[in-house]
């Protein structure tokens, strides 16, 4: 088993998750079996209770784990299907350690960060290592080197390298090489300081991934090599991609990243076949058609809040050799006048129990099992559930199946008491839970493409395997404008 640890320095938001995902793509295309892990130093048990403004999108896995959006990158860029074991927060670590202490598992010992917290972190790495179906584990450490909350994770990694042997590990540090306009030069000092901080902790990166707005010339690469103690070919230039994040694997391959990592780990692999990936990128960059798509959302000003939806639209459009012009609409700015547009829907007091618990017509209401829930964290209907699709429906045509598995994250549902009344007006429930008690998918009769789902199809879309609902939507949009 081989291990890659990805850390970040100087500033946050350098794209560690994307770097890890893109490297995973290249290693997979070399025939290696890759799995990912994300360490998040915050004390929340998971991001499920955080505002999207704080942490972006909450990405839901098959087993119902609410995780960091970087796990979405991991699943989209590779064939991985991840679980709650692939995301670890400080909150989970300390919760586990304290629960063990309360049970008396430590046999009266003083419970400390070292060894008890670090042992818990190392155990999570080994959970993946013990599964012989993988060749490489890529672990991304969230936050920035020097953050106090990240220190236990870095210390655990130091110990882990000692235990498995340095020949089985590559440390990659994603850093910033800023351009100072007044001086007209790139500055290496922030990266030197970040590496110095890592060395104090006991970690020496073998690879530097340098985010930069300008090319790294040979002299500057040599300087970074000398001061940061890495070989010159391990100084990887990471420029902003010109058009799409899916250019990243191609850019890293051109810089020799995947070949270098395999060399450092002693892995003998063939060169990756990037032909299909290049074709996908070409369709995104130079599509033959274009279509305008509007996205209405509550957190529309934050790019990461609907990351998976935007990516799913890109995947679907590329499959039709089509580009997308996104129009982003803030839902709160169109509240005025909505009542007037809906006044003729036939249920005068139609409402949601989320907004009015005493509503006489709660068309949208709490799931039955949610009525007694008091704790917010991880208490929604979460994870993959089956949906039975009505024969002859548009949904069946789009999916090409009468049953699908989709990922959920919600507390409220359509109130089935109104099913017949809505159906009379052309509102068909074309997908339900297997027992028929929950509405999962609705469509409008005699409409070219009106499908709405309770679940999150965007969590299962991939570049060369777009989700059927998004693909069908793009096809319908193209047909409508044609």
N, C-alpha and C positions, 0 to 999 in steps of 0.2 A: 504494500500500500504506500502511495506517495501523497504528500500533503503540500498544498500551496496556501500561504496566508497572505491576505491583502490588507495592508494598513494604509492610512492616509495622513498627510501632514500639511502644515502651514495654515490651510483654511479648510472649511467643510465644503460640500457640494462640488467636489472635483470629479465625481463620476466613478467612484470605486466599484459600485455595484455593476455599472455598465462595463467597466473594465474586466471585472471578474466574469461576467456573463459572456463577453466577447471572447475571452481566453477559453472559456468552456466550450464555445462553439468550435474553435480551432482544434482543441484537443479531441473533441468528439469526432470531428471530421478526419482526424488522424487515426481513428479506430479505438480510442480509449473510452472507457466507461467512467463518466464524470458525475459527481454529485456535489451539491453546494450546501453551505451552511452560513448563516448570518448571525453575528454576535452584535447585539444592540446594548450599549452600556446604560441606557436610561432605566429608571427604577419602576416604570410601569411594567406590569406583568406582560402586557401585550399592547399594541397600538389601538386596540378596539375602542377604547374610551376617549382617545385623543381626537381633537378637532382636526379636520383635514388641513387647516391653516397651520397647524403645528407640525404635522408629520406627513402630509400628503395622503394619498390613497391607502386604504386598508385592503390588503390583498388576501383573499380567502383561499385556503387550500382544500383539497378533497376531504380531509378529515375534520374540517371545520375550524382549523387554526386561523386566527386573525393575525396577520404578519405584516412585516415591513414590505413596502412596494418593490424593494430590490428582488424579492423572491419572484415577483412577476417577471422581471428581467431574466432571472435564471431559467424559469420555465419556458418563456417565449424563445429564448436563444438556443435552447437545447431540448433534448427529449426527456429531461428529468420530470418526474412527478413527485413533488415534495410533500412533507408532512410536518407536524408540529415539532418533530425532532430536528428539523433543519433551521429553526430560528430560536435563538436563546437570548433573553434579556437579563439584565442585572436583577430585575424584579423576580424573575423565575428562579434565578440562582439563589438569591437570599431567602425567598419563600421556601425553597426546598431545604436549605440548610437549617433554617429556623424550625421547620416542621420536624426535621430529624432530631434537632436538639430537644424539642418538646417531648418527643417520644422516648428520649433517652438513648438514642442510637450511638451517641458519642461516648457513652460509658463514663460520664462524669468529667470528661476532659474540658479544658477551656476552648471554646469555639472561636477560631480566628480566621482572618482572610487567608493566611497561609498556615496550614495546608487545606483547610476545609472548603473555603470558597473556590480556591484554584483547583482542588480535586474535583469539585462538582463540574467546573468548566471542562476539565480534561476528560471527564467521564462522558460528556456530551459529544466530544470529538470521537471518542472510542466507540460510541454507539453506532456511528456510521462506519468506522474502520472495521468493526467486527463483522459487518455485512460484506461477505466476500464478492458480492456482485459489482463492486466498484474498483477502479484502478487508481483514481485520483480524487481526493477530497479538496475542494476549494473553499476556504473559509475567509469571509470578509469581516473585518472588525469595524463597526460603525464608529462615528465620531472622529476626532482629530488627535493625533499623538500629542500627549501632554495633558489631555483632559483627565481630571482626577478620577472620574467614574470609569474610565477605560483601563486604568492601571491593572486591576486584577486579571483582566483578559490577556493583556500583554505578558504579565508574569506567568500566567498559566501556559501560554504559548512557549515562553522560554523554557519552562520545565518540560513541556511536552517534547520539544526538539531534542533536549538532552536524553529523554527516554527512548525515542524512536531512532535517533541518530541523524545528524545533520545531512547525511547523504540522501536522506529520504524527504527532505523539506526544501522548499524555495520560499523565501520571504520577498514579497513584492511591495514596494512603497510607492504609492501614488502621491505626487507632490506638485507644487506650483513653482514654475520658473517665471516670475513676473517681468514684464517689459516696462521699464521706466522711461516714459516719453521724453522727459527733459534731458536725460542722460543718453537717450537713444541706444539703450543696451538692455540685454536680459541680465537679471541678477540671480546668482546662484546661492547667495547667503541664506535666504529662508530655507532652502532645501538642506544646506549644510547643517543649520541649526536643528532642523527636524530629525535628521539622521543622528546627530549628536544626542538628542533626547532619547531616541530609540536605543542607542548604544548604552546609555546610562541604565536602561532597563535590562539590557543584556541581549538585545536583538540586533543583528546585522543583516540588512536587506542585501540580496544578491541581484535584484533588479530594481531600477528606478523607472517609473512611468511619469514623465514630466509633462504636465499640462502647460501649454505655452501658446501664445498668439503668434509667435514668429519661429522660424526654423532654428533648430539647434545646430550651429556650425561645428565642425570637428574640434576646434579649439575649446569651445564651451563644453562639449561632451567630454573632452579629455580632462578639463578642470573638475567637472562633476565626478568623473571616474576617480580622480586622485583624492579629492577631499572627502568623498563619500565611500571610498574603498570598494568600488565595484568595477568590473572590467568595462572598457569603453563600449563594447557591443551590448552591454546590459543597460545602457542609458537610452531609453526608448522615448522617442518624441511622440507626444499625444496632442495633436492639434484639434480644434473644434471641427467636427465633421461638416462638410459643405452642405449636405441636404438632409440626411437621415441618420439616426443612430445605428442603422443596420450596415452602415459603411465601416463601423468600428472594427469588426473582425478583419476586413480587407486591409484596413490601415495598419493594424497591429501585425498582420502577417507580412506586409511589405517591410515593416521595421524589424522582422525576424524574431518577434516575441515568442511564438509557439515553438520554433526550432530551438531557441535558446533555453526555454523552460524544460523541454524534453532532454536536451543535452545535460543540463544541471541535475536533472533527476535520474539520469542514466536510462532513459526510455528510448527504445529503438522502435520508431514508428515511420510509416510512409508519409510523404507529403500530403497535405489535405486536398481533397477535391472540392474546390470552391465554385465550381461551375454553376450549380443550382442557386447558390447564395448570390453570386454575381448577377444572374438573370433576375432574381427578385429585386435586387438593388437597382438594376437598370430600369425595371418597370416603375419603381418608386421615383427615380430621378428623372426619367424621360418618358412619361406615359403618353400614349397616343390620344387619350381622351381626358376630359376633366369634368368634374361634377361638383356642385356646391352643396354642402351638407351643414345644417344648423344643429348645434348642440346646446340644449338649454340645461342649466345647472345652477345649483345654489352657491357653489364654490368656484365659479367659472374663472375668476381672476387668478386662481392658482393653477398653474399648468399641471402639477403632479396630482391634483385631486381626482382627475378623471383619466389618468395615464393609460389604463388598460383599454378604455373605450376609444381613445384616439388611436392607439396602436392597432386595435381590432379593425377600425375603419381603414387604416393604412393597409393592413393585410388583405382585407376584402377587396379594396380598390385595385391593389396590385394584381390580384388574380384576374381582374378584368382589363388589365393594362390601362388603368385609369388613375389619374391624380385627383386629389381632394382639395377644394378650397373650403376651409372650415370657417363657419360663422358662429362665434361664441356669444350666447345670449344669457345674461344674468336673470335668473328666474324672479328675483325680488323686484326687478325693474319693470316687470310686466304684470304685477299684481293688480294694478288699477285697471278696471274694466273687465277683468276676468269673470266676475259675477254676472255682468251683463251678457257675456258671450255664452254662459252656461245656464241662463235663466229658463230655457225651454227644455231642459233634460227630463222633465216629467216627475221628478221627485223634489218637491219644493224645499224640503229641509235636508236634502242630501248633505252629508258631512262625513268627517272621519273622527273616530273616537280619540285619535291622537290630539285633535284640536278642540273637541267638545265631547267630554265624557258623558254628558247628559243628552246627547243628540237623539232625537226621535227617529232619525233615519241614518244610522251609522253604516253607510255603504262600505266604508273601509273601517275595519275593527281589529282589535288585538287578536292574535292567535290564542286559542283556548289555553294552551300550556303557558302562555305569557302572563296570564291574568294575576297570578300570585307572585310573579318575579319582583324582587326588590333590588337585587344587585345588578348593576348594569354590565359589568365585565363578562364577556364570553357567555352571555345568557340569551342571545337571539337564536333564531333558527339558523344554524350554521352548517356549512359543508355540503357534500354531494348527496342529492336525493333524486329518486326517479320521477319522471313525468310521463304519464300515459297520454298519448296524443290521439285525438279524435280522427276516425277514419274519414277520408274525403276532405279534410280541412287543408287550408293553405299551409299550415304548420307541417302537416304530414308530407306535403309536396316539397317543402323547403328542406326538411330534415331527411326525407327519404326513409323514414322509420316511424314506427308507431309507439316507440318508447325511447327516451333519452335520459342521460344522467347529467345534471347541471348543479352548479355551486350556488348556495343560498347565503344570504345575510339580511335578515329582516325580522321585524316583530309583528307587523300588521299584514292583513290579508283582505281580499275581497270577501264581503259578507254573502255567503251563498243563498241567504233568504231572498236576495234580489235577483237571483239568476234568471228566473223565468221572465220577470219584468224587463230586464235588460235585453234578454234574447229577442223579445218581441220587437225591439227597436234595432235589431241587427247586430247586437253585441254578443258574439259567440265565445264561450269558454271552450277553447279547442285543446287545452292541455290541463290535466288535473293530477293530483297525487293518485297513486294506484287505487286507493279506496274511494276516490271521487269526492273527498271531503274538502280539499283545498284547490283553489283556482291557481294554476301555474302559468297559463298562457291564454291570452285572449286575442281575438281578431274581429274585424268588422266585415260583415257580409257586403259583397259588391264594392269592395275597395281594392284598388290595385295592390297595395301592400301596407296593411295596418296590422302589425303584430306587436304585442306588448307582453313582457314576461316578468314574473315575480323574481326570478333568479338573475344571476349575473353571467351571461354568456361570454362577456369579454375576458373572463378569467381562463378561458380554454382556447383562445385563438393564438395561432402561431404564424410566422411569416409565410411559410409554404403550405400551411394548412389553416386557412381562414375559417372562422366559425360560420356555419350555415346561415344563421339569422342575419349576420352582418353582410355576408356575401349576397344573400337574397335581397337585402335592402339596397345595396349598391346596384345590383342588376335592375331592380325596379326603378331606381332613381335615374339610371341611364336610359331606360326605356321610356320613362315619362318625359324627359327633356328632349328625347330624340323625335 
